[in-house]
Amino acid sequence: QVQLVESGGGLVQAGGSLRLSCTASGRTSTTYAIGWFRQAPGKEREFVGGMTWRDGDTYYADSVKGRFTMSRDNAKNTVYLQMNSLKPEDTAVYYCAAARCSYSYCPISPVSTYDYWGQGTQVTVSS
């Protein structure tokens, strides 16, 4: 089992920045990837970004590419999502998730790849 706790959400004006944190505990040695997803009211949960745990390769949705950046602190078992140039359409509950992956490769973006989820943190961007 892997437990995930997000923090760092809040209210920010358009053009501002926020940094989300996702701290993992439990059997983190089996983690294949960490992903960030978001869900706005009435919409499907969507992929924001993902990082493979072994190599640290990062992948981003087109809608956030160039504005959002993932990084990690291995000593703290924490992954960050730095969000710059925020837009009102970025408003959503943001979730981090961990994937185990029983194969040599698993796709990073699908919700179905991920086995463990945090409780979510609200990000609200005002215009």
C-alpha positions in Angstrom: 0.0 0.0 0.0 1.1 3.6 -0.7 -0.4 6.6 1.1 -0.4 10.0 -0.6 -1.1 13.4 0.9 -1.4 16.5 -1.2 -1.0 20.1 0.1 -0.4 23.5 -1.3 -3.7 24.4 -2.9 -5.5 27.7 -2.5 -6.9 30.8 -4.1 -4.7 32.7 -6.5 -5.3 35.4 -9.1 -4.9 34.7 -12.8 -1.2 34.9 -13.8 -0.1 33.8 -10.3 1.7 30.7 -9.1 1.2 27.9 -6.7 3.2 24.8 -5.7 1.5 21.6 -4.9 3.2 18.9 -2.8 2.5 15.2 -2.8 4.1 13.2 0.0 4.2 9.4 -0.3 4.5 6.8 2.5 4.2 3.1 2.7 5.6 0.7 0.0 7.0 3.5 -2.2 9.8 1.2 -3.5 7.2 -0.4 -5.8 6.2 2.9 -7.4 6.4 3.1 -11.2 5.2 6.6 -11.6 3.6 9.5 -9.8 0.9 11.5 -11.6 -1.0 14.7 -11.1 -4.6 14.9 -12.2 -7.4 17.4 -11.8 -11.1 17.4 -11.8 -13.3 20.4 -12.3 -17.0 20.3 -11.3 -19.0 18.4 -13.9 -16.0 17.2 -15.8 -13.9 14.1 -16.1 -10.7 13.7 -14.1 -7.9 14.6 -16.5 -4.2 14.1 -16.6 -2.0 17.1 -15.8 1.5 15.6 -15.5 3.4 12.5 -14.6 6.9 11.4 -13.6 8.4 7.9 -13.8 9.9 7.1 -10.5 13.1 5.3 -11.6 14.3 7.7 -14.3 12.5 10.9 -13.4 11.2 11.4 -16.9 8.3 13.9 -17.0 5.3 14.2 -19.2 2.7 16.9 -19.4 -0.7 17.6 -20.8 -0.7 20.0 -23.7 -2.9 22.4 -21.7 -0.2 22.9 -19.1 3.0 22.4 -21.0 5.4 25.3 -20.5 3.5 26.5 -17.4 3.6 23.5 -15.0 6.7 21.6 -13.9 7.1 18.5 -11.8 10.1 17.9 -9.5 10.8 15.6 -6.6 12.8 15.4 -3.4 13.7 11.7 -2.9 14.8 12.2 0.7 11.3 13.5 1.5 9.4 11.1 -0.8 7.7 14.2 -2.1 6.8 15.2 -5.6 6.0 18.8 -6.4 3.8 20.4 -9.1 4.9 24.0 -9.7 2.1 25.9 -11.5 2.9 29.2 -13.1 0.9 31.6 -15.2 -2.3 30.1 -13.8 -5.6 30.6 -15.7 -9.2 30.5 -14.4 -9.6 27.2 -16.4 -7.0 25.6 -14.2 -9.5 25.8 -11.3 -10.1 22.2 -10.1 -9.4 19.7 -7.4 -5.9 18.4 -7.9 -5.0 14.8 -7.1 -1.7 13.0 -7.0 -1.6 9.3 -7.7 0.9 6.5 -7.7 1.1 3.6 -10.1 2.7 0.2 -9.5 2.7 -1.2 -13.1 3.2 -4.9 -13.5 4.8 -4.5 -16.9 8.0 -3.0 -18.2 6.0 -0.1 -19.4 2.7 1.5 -18.5 1.2 4.6 -20.1 1.5 7.7 -17.9 -1.6 9.6 -18.7 -4.6 7.3 -18.2 -6.4 7.4 -14.9 -6.6 3.6 -15.1 -2.8 3.3 -14.8 -2.8 4.5 -11.2 -3.5 2.4 -8.1 -3.4 4.9 -5.2 -4.8 8.3 -4.9 -4.5 11.2 -2.5 -7.5 13.1 -1.1 -7.1 16.1 -3.4 -6.4 19.7 -2.9 -8.5 22.6 -4.2 -6.9 25.1 -6.6 -9.0 28.2 -7.5 -7.8 30.8 -10.0 -9.8 34.0 -10.0 -10.0 36.2 -13.1 
